[in-house]
Amino acid sequence: MRRYSSKTSSSSETSSTRASSSAASSDRGKERINSTRQRAHSVAAQVLRKIVPVAAAPILKVSVTTAFEAQVSVLLEGARSEGRGLPAVCCAGATSVATFLASRSLQPKNGVRGAVKISGFDDSDIFLGPAGSKDSWVGSRGHAKHTALHAGSWDWKGGGEKPTEGQAADIELSGDQLKIQLRAQTVVELKRCLQLQALRGAMDSEDYDSLRAQVTKARMASCDTEHIALGEARLKALQDLGLHVNEGCDKASIREKMNWSVVSSREGAPNVNEVCTVCEDCPCNASMNPGEVMDIVEGHVQDILKGFGPNADKVLFESLVAASLAAQEGCIWKAGGKFIFTEFNRNQSVVALERMLSKSDPHCCKMLMELHKYTERKYNGFVTAIQVNFHPNGSSYHDQHRDIYSVKQSAGPNCTCQFQECVGTVCYTVGSSRQVLCETMTDTLSSISPCGETCQGRRERTWLHSGTSMYFNGDWNNNHTHGIPQTDVEMGPRISLAFLLTAKPSFGTYTSK
């Protein structure tokens, strides 16, 4: 019985122990489950916080209307388009719209920056000011409207054909509305767009004179002030490097070469008239054609300026050289095979030249003004520009050319001429004798017809001695070219002053050739 009781007690204890152990195991299991659930809940909460979008609100509505197919996109920092946004390609004649969303709480306090990107165009910056502010702009600060321009590539330096059409993008930002309209460029916009190409191309080189001309032309074409300012800054950088002074144009070289003591004269040397030999009655061989006026007068400068002494040609020559040495370095610059003396900014208007000379050499200015007044009286016109050419020796030259009398003519990519219709030119020579070559032309500007396919034209070489004047009118200029050819014969220095005449008074004209 005891033994049985003992067994029974032991069995009870064992059962009790097992039950206690089972309960503890159950509690531990519940704890593990609760812990796992807590961890799972924590992880889920973290994941959800990352993937669940924060409430967003529209900050910009974009509409694109286009006259041609184009790829258009708008980028905004911290914002995304609702749905698919703008199409990959905006179709001609259609209007595409998109709305950009962003959390107001995530927007930077200093505004949102972005850009409008259109295939072929430069990017246009946009800025959305903080909510409630009026600081938003497009293109550049302070502007609610901006027009971007695009045209095909133009070989401006090589004188290539200009593109005849281009594209424009009118971008307007008003509140939370951005409107983009794509259309064809106007004639004025195309001119501005192509000139901007030339300005950028010139800025990439170290050619000071070319960049100077393109900055001037960009200003004349009303290119945006930002690009003009960049061009002027580049000019200043090139000037600091001394690149505004061409080889042989420094004052030391001018002082040495433009010296009256080495002036050479060829008085008495014969002129040469080379006629067309294909046929005797070739129209080119006529010494003068209907409407033409061409007159060469020797000693004319001495006669006009006799009040300045018996050797007025020498006095004028030395005064012009002295004035160039007193002017700012860079006022003498190379153009083709000769040097030109102007204001530092290349302005060759009569007003600009006389203003400069009045400061650097008043005596020279008085002589020039006397020539100016006489020229207008004698030839019944108004002097609009004076080109002062320096020829240091026989190796200098002036290419065959017509004087630029209208917009139909051009003197090359760096020509900055502004036109009134001109009626004639008077060129005064002082210093060494040089030949002028006059060639009869039969092209579209000329009224003279060739005698046949093998017509040789006519070439006439005439000596211009110190003090000689040469005058021709518009009809002669259309029918002929003129120039100063280079020579192997040793020659001294020469200065020529070309007075361009208009029928009406003119002020502040630029000219370069």
VOGU-3710 file (C-alpha; in Angstrom, 3 decimals, decimal comma):
1> mrryssktss> 0,000/0,000/0,000  2,781/2,343/0,867  4,572/1,303/-2,194  1,444/2,008/-4,241  0,891/5,314/-2,532  4,428/6,221/-3,216  4,022/5,496/-6,912  0,806/7,381/-7,040  2,352/10,447/-5,438  5,303/10,355/-7,776
11> ssetsstras> 2,983/10,133/-10,743  1,016/13,097/-9,531  4,127/15,135/-9,110  5,259/14,229/-12,591  1,903/15,240/-14,051  2,019/18,483/-12,161  5,528/19,194/-13,354  4,549/18,463/-16,945  1,555/20,747/-16,700  3,671/23,520/-15,251
21> ssaassdrgk> 6,253/23,062/-17,983  3,546/23,037/-20,635  2,111/26,288/-19,273  5,527/27,946/-19,226  6,159/26,797/-22,783  2,783/28,160/-23,801  3,588/31,522/-22,180  6,937/31,670/-23,910  5,250/30,898/-27,235  2,752/33,672/-26,693
31> erinstrqra> 5,582/36,058/-25,903  7,403/35,065/-29,099  4,245/35,548/-31,140  3,565/38,936/-29,574  7,191/39,982/-30,139  7,058/38,846/-33,763  3,795/40,677/-34,291  5,282/43,858/-32,806  8,340/43,622/-35,036  6,210/42,942/-38,085
41> hsvaaqvlrk> 4,014/45,909/-37,264  7,106/48,127/-36,817  8,631/47,058/-40,157  5,326/47,451/-41,972  4,922/50,915/-40,561  8,394/51,892/-41,752  7,827/50,468/-45,236  4,464/52,130/-45,527  5,928/55,469/-44,558  8,362/55,130/-47,492
51> ivpvaaapil> 6,024/53,970/-50,197  2,829/55,740/-49,335  2,901/59,109/-51,207  2,656/62,270/-49,193  -0,384/64,296/-50,151  0,544/66,387/-53,244  -1,057/69,458/-54,765  -0,808/70,989/-58,274  1,828/73,737/-58,495  2,012/74,300/-62,267
61> kvsvttafea> -0,286/73,701/-65,218  1,455/73,516/-68,602  -0,117/73,880/-72,039  1,782/73,474/-75,325  0,364/74,658/-78,651  2,561/74,097/-81,691  2,552/74,723/-85,428  5,060/71,903/-86,007  6,001/68,584/-84,407  8,349/69,034/-81,452
71> qvsvllegar> 9,609/67,289/-78,356  8,741/69,439/-75,343  9,380/68,685/-71,683  9,261/70,668/-68,463  11,478/69,818/-65,497  10,831/71,096/-61,969  12,865/70,315/-58,881  10,896/68,144/-56,418  7,833/67,898/-58,664  6,323/65,230/-60,908
81> segrglpavc> 3,734/65,289/-63,636  0,272/63,955/-62,962  -0,451/60,882/-65,058  1,631/60,576/-68,209  2,354/64,296/-68,504  3,198/65,797/-71,894  3,381/63,425/-74,871  6,759/62,306/-76,222  6,054/64,378/-79,345  3,662/67,328/-79,429
91> cagatsvatf> 1,755/67,178/-82,727  1,310/70,118/-85,074  -1,996/71,910/-84,674  -2,763/70,289/-81,320  -2,635/71,513/-77,719  -1,025/69,294/-75,097  -1,474/69,821/-71,363  0,143/68,550/-68,176  -0,128/69,280/-64,454  2,854/69,148/-62,092
101> lasrslqpkn> 2,349/68,089/-58,484  4,454/68,657/-55,394  3,960/68,726/-51,646  3,638/72,294/-50,447  5,454/71,291/-47,269  8,390/69,922/-49,280  8,763/72,979/-51,510  11,909/74,972/-50,735  11,224/78,241/-49,000  13,266/80,030/-51,684
111> gvrgavkisg> 11,166/78,690/-54,596  11,372/75,972/-57,250  13,767/76,034/-60,187  13,230/74,299/-63,474  13,616/74,458/-67,257  11,655/74,181/-70,486  13,363/71,841/-72,932  12,419/71,932/-76,612  14,242/69,883/-79,237  16,708/72,080/-81,134
121> fddsdiflgp> 16,331/75,071/-78,777  18,494/76,228/-75,915  16,923/75,407/-72,544  14,780/78,188/-71,067  15,058/78,560/-67,294  11,941/79,000/-65,170  11,532/79,842/-61,500  8,425/79,460/-59,334  8,576/81,747/-56,337  7,334/80,608/-52,901
131> agskdswvgs> 3,587/80,411/-52,485  2,082/83,863/-52,294  5,144/85,649/-53,730  5,454/87,404/-57,107  9,047/86,378/-57,776  8,309/83,841/-60,524  10,036/84,354/-63,882  10,887/82,688/-67,183  14,005/83,137/-69,306  15,653/85,608/-66,933
141> rghakhtalh> 14,839/87,224/-63,613  12,037/89,775/-63,697  10,455/88,548/-66,954  7,091/86,809/-67,199  7,472/86,273/-70,961  10,353/84,849/-72,986  10,822/84,012/-76,659  13,366/81,333/-77,544  14,664/81,098/-81,128  16,110/78,292/-83,215
151> agswdwkggg> 17,373/78,191/-86,809  19,574/75,925/-88,878  23,352/76,233/-88,701  24,850/79,143/-90,667  28,469/79,394/-91,878  28,665/83,112/-91,059  32,446/83,327/-91,229  32,664/81,574/-94,596  29,903/83,697/-96,082  27,544/80,730/-96,449
161> ekptegqaad> 23,904/80,992/-97,441  21,672/82,072/-94,567  18,756/79,852/-93,525  15,522/81,380/-94,794  13,301/80,232/-91,934  13,448/79,385/-88,250  11,329/78,420/-85,266  10,220/80,419/-82,234  8,856/79,442/-78,824  6,788/81,996/-76,906
171> ielsgdqlki> 6,847/81,040/-73,209  4,649/82,871/-70,712  4,419/82,255/-66,956  1,374/83,662/-65,173  0,691/82,481/-61,640  0,503/78,679/-61,800  -0,004/78,678/-65,596  2,835/78,076/-68,083  1,871/78,569/-71,730  4,214/77,491/-74,535
181> qlraqtvvel> 3,430/78,359/-78,151  5,663/77,119/-80,982  5,519/78,971/-84,307  7,576/80,111/-87,298  10,015/83,000/-86,774  9,409/86,478/-88,115  11,991/88,069/-90,436  13,347/90,213/-87,588  13,597/87,200/-85,258  15,454/85,179/-87,897
191> krclqlqalr> 17,977/87,991/-88,318  18,458/88,143/-84,535  18,790/84,365/-84,251  21,426/84,115/-86,988  23,359/87,046/-85,560  23,411/85,315/-82,188  25,005/82,299/-83,903  27,729/84,571/-85,306  28,290/86,220/-81,921  28,694/82,878/-80,175
201> gamdsedyds> 31,054/81,648/-82,879  33,210/84,767/-82,572  33,308/84,403/-78,777  34,860/80,946/-79,168  37,898/82,363/-81,025  40,656/84,822/-80,160  39,964/87,068/-83,155  39,390/90,424/-81,449  38,359/92,307/-84,599  35,831/89,665/-85,616
211> lraqvtkarm> 34,310/89,594/-82,131  34,202/93,399/-82,019  32,244/93,430/-85,274  29,841/90,686/-84,147  29,127/92,444/-80,832  28,289/95,609/-82,779  26,070/93,679/-85,192  24,352/91,859/-82,306  23,503/95,226/-80,763  22,154/96,440/-84,110
221> ascdtehial> 20,050/93,254/-84,435  18,605/93,766/-80,902  19,999/90,496/-79,542  19,357/90,024/-75,838  21,501/92,078/-73,490  22,790/89,015/-71,648  24,606/87,676/-74,717  25,885/91,126/-75,676  27,276/91,528/-72,146  29,039/88,164/-72,459
231> gearlkalqd> 30,529/89,276/-75,785  31,754/92,538/-74,276  33,291/90,655/-71,344  35,117/88,396/-73,809  36,335/91,490/-75,700  37,717/92,892/-72,452  39,526/89,607/-71,772  41,104/89,630/-75,250  42,052/93,275/-74,777  43,781/92,430/-71,485
241> lglhvnegcd> 45,834/89,890/-73,460  46,808/92,620/-75,943  45,001/90,931/-78,839  43,232/94,168/-79,787  46,480/95,458/-81,318  47,145/93,800/-84,680  50,638/93,014/-85,866  52,235/96,160/-87,280  49,561/98,396/-85,756  51,391/99,195/-82,534
251> kasirekmnw> 52,512/102,786/-82,089  56,205/101,974/-82,426  55,635/100,418/-85,869  53,403/103,283/-87,007  55,945/105,854/-85,866  58,701/104,058/-87,792  56,848/103,273/-91,043  54,485/106,221/-91,452  57,293/108,758/-91,816  57,157/111,559/-94,390
261> svvssregap> 60,947/111,364/-94,875  60,521/108,048/-96,771  57,557/109,153/-98,917  58,141/108,223/-102,595  56,789/109,973/-105,694  56,171/108,530/-109,178  55,059/111,753/-110,825  55,482/111,496/-114,591  54,997/107,697/-114,651  52,524/106,691/-117,401
271> nvnevctvce> 49,025/105,393/-116,753  47,984/102,115/-118,406  44,672/101,334/-120,151  44,149/97,621/-120,935  41,105/97,300/-123,221  39,167/94,197/-124,238  40,721/92,816/-127,449  37,987/90,297/-128,250  36,111/92,877/-130,327  36,832/96,507/-131,164
281> dcpcnasmnp> 33,432/97,841/-130,139  33,211/96,012/-126,798  30,983/98,063/-124,420  33,638/97,665/-121,720  36,077/99,808/-123,694  34,005/102,992/-123,418  35,876/105,548/-121,313  32,589/106,753/-119,838  29,048/105,373/-119,895  25,682/107,202/-119,606
291> gevmdivegh> 25,145/108,498/-116,056  28,714/107,860/-114,900  30,898/110,532/-113,327  34,550/109,843/-112,537  37,024/112,673/-111,934  40,693/112,673/-110,831  42,254/116,018/-109,833  45,946/116,346/-108,972  47,021/118,817/-106,264  43,463/119,083/-105,007
301> vqdilkgfgp> 44,339/118,737/-101,289  46,950/121,517/-101,502  44,395/123,777/-103,150  41,609/123,070/-100,636  43,907/123,419/-97,599  46,092/126,273/-98,884  45,242/128,242/-95,741  47,335/125,718/-93,775  50,546/126,397/-95,701  52,198/125,656/-99,047
311> nadkvlfesl> 52,752/121,947/-98,288  49,275/121,165/-96,976  49,469/117,533/-98,132  52,542/116,973/-95,952  50,977/118,843/-93,022  47,812/116,711/-93,260  49,835/113,487/-93,517  51,956/114,274/-90,464  48,948/115,522/-88,498  47,053/112,279/-89,113
321> vaaslaaqeg> 50,068/110,227/-88,020  50,500/112,378/-84,901  46,792/111,991/-84,090  47,002/108,211/-84,432  49,976/108,120/-82,055  48,126/110,284/-79,533  45,001/108,110/-79,681  44,363/105,000/-77,605  46,324/101,891/-78,560  44,048/99,847/-80,806
331> ciwkaggkfi> 42,594/102,777/-82,777  44,676/101,549/-85,714  43,635/98,083/-86,859  44,214/95,791/-89,797  41,543/95,372/-92,458  42,576/93,260/-95,430  45,942/94,438/-96,674  45,853/97,882/-95,068  45,370/99,585/-91,696  42,385/101,741/-90,708
341> ftefnrnqsv> 42,476/104,609/-88,209  39,201/105,113/-86,290  37,728/105,592/-82,870  38,561/102,686/-80,565  35,102/101,151/-81,111  35,628/101,099/-84,926  33,022/103,802/-85,536  33,886/105,507/-88,829  31,128/108,075/-88,882  32,264/111,598/-89,641
351> valermlsks> 30,936/112,724/-86,250  32,935/110,062/-84,392  36,181/110,760/-86,261  36,012/114,527/-85,836  35,113/114,133/-82,163  38,159/111,937/-81,583  40,515/114,224/-83,515  39,270/117,290/-81,656  40,696/115,699/-78,490  43,869/114,048/-79,801
361> dphcckmlme> 44,950/116,644/-82,410  42,819/119,831/-82,799  44,967/121,065/-85,690  44,373/117,855/-87,638  40,660/118,121/-86,825  40,483/121,606/-88,356  42,059/120,358/-91,584  39,673/117,416/-91,766  36,659/119,639/-91,158  37,825/121,945/-93,943
371> lhkyterkyn> 37,961/118,969/-96,329  34,566/117,901/-95,029  32,891/121,253/-95,734  34,523/121,617/-99,156  33,490/118,084/-100,193  29,833/118,695/-99,378  29,806/121,995/-101,281  31,676/120,678/-104,291  29,870/117,385/-104,788  26,397/118,378/-103,556
381> gfvtaiqvnf> 26,012/115,686/-100,875  26,441/115,042/-97,165  29,474/113,232/-95,758  28,250/110,307/-93,673  31,527/108,460/-93,036  35,266/108,911/-93,493  37,565/105,916/-93,823  41,206/106,743/-93,060  43,482/104,115/-94,639  47,179/103,742/-93,734
391> hpngssyhdq> 49,439/102,070/-96,333  52,921/101,647/-94,755  54,654/100,467/-97,959  54,226/98,789/-101,347  53,249/95,457/-99,797  50,015/96,998/-98,485  46,940/96,856/-100,683  43,200/97,502/-100,860  41,268/94,660/-102,512  39,181/95,333/-105,605
401> hrdiysvkqs> 35,752/96,407/-104,412  32,716/98,552/-104,912  31,990/101,102/-102,200  28,967/100,046/-100,158  26,100/102,292/-101,148  23,089/100,160/-100,147  21,944/97,020/-98,353  22,316/95,098/-101,622  26,072/95,069/-101,056  28,174/93,522/-98,309
411> agpnctcqfq> 31,821/93,764/-97,374  31,987/90,394/-95,621  31,069/88,819/-92,284  32,577/91,655/-90,213  30,889/94,489/-92,100  28,892/96,636/-89,650  27,543/99,172/-92,117  24,283/100,972/-91,474  22,901/102,448/-94,620  21,416/105,505/-96,102
421> ecvgtvcytv> 21,506/105,320/-99,859  24,867/106,802/-100,900  25,448/108,791/-104,067  29,223/109,066/-104,375  32,736/108,831/-102,921  35,644/111,272/-102,791  39,061/109,826/-101,931  41,964/112,141/-101,075  45,546/110,813/-101,239  48,532/112,178/-99,270
431> gssrqvlcet> 52,012/110,684/-99,127  53,542/108,251/-101,604  52,257/107,704/-105,130  50,265/104,504/-105,664  48,365/103,086/-108,610  44,596/102,667/-108,467  43,241/99,796/-110,540  39,761/100,296/-112,025  38,028/97,307/-113,638  34,879/97,372/-115,773
441> mtdtlssisp> 32,253/94,921/-114,518  29,504/93,070/-116,411  27,744/91,388/-113,459  24,189/91,881/-112,190  24,973/95,214/-110,488  26,456/96,666/-113,679  24,543/98,167/-116,607  27,352/97,177/-119,005  26,959/94,032/-121,144  29,920/91,867/-122,189
451> cgetcqgrre> 30,775/91,548/-125,860  30,572/87,771/-125,607  31,415/84,748/-123,501  35,138/85,460/-123,870  34,889/89,189/-123,039  38,040/90,337/-121,226  36,658/93,566/-119,775  38,780/96,692/-119,363  41,439/97,445/-116,742  42,835/100,916/-116,185
461> rtwlhsgtsm> 45,798/101,699/-113,891  46,123/105,348/-112,855  48,764/106,936/-110,612  47,467/108,809/-107,557  50,106/111,246/-106,322  50,163/113,154/-103,034  47,291/115,645/-102,929  45,247/113,932/-105,671  41,482/113,498/-105,317  39,375/110,818/-107,000
471> yfngdwnnnh> 35,598/111,269/-107,205  33,006/108,859/-108,630  29,230/108,668/-108,425  26,848/105,754/-107,872  26,493/104,838/-111,556  30,258/104,528/-111,965  30,474/102,529/-108,710  27,895/100,055/-110,032  29,759/99,561/-113,301  33,306/99,315/-111,908
481> thgipqtdve> 35,429/98,083/-109,043  38,499/99,898/-107,759  41,417/99,041/-105,499  45,091/99,611/-104,709  47,083/96,582/-105,908  50,134/95,284/-104,082  53,483/95,921/-105,746  56,992/94,500/-105,529  58,417/97,940/-106,245  59,672/99,696/-103,119
491> mgprislafl> 57,132/102,329/-102,093  56,889/104,695/-99,144  53,900/105,318/-96,849  50,556/106,648/-98,055  47,312/107,772/-96,375  43,953/107,930/-98,124  40,762/109,518/-96,809  37,567/108,156/-98,390  34,544/110,434/-97,858  31,232/108,618/-98,358
501> ltakpsfgty> 28,430/110,896/-99,582  24,665/110,582/-99,112  21,869/112,724/-100,518  20,574/113,463/-97,004  22,251/114,349/-93,706  23,282/111,336/-91,626  24,478/110,906/-88,053  26,533/108,254/-86,261  26,929/105,723/-89,087  29,105/102,642/-88,650
511> tsk> 31,037/101,395/-91,642  33,783/98,861/-92,158  35,332/97,287/-95,214
//
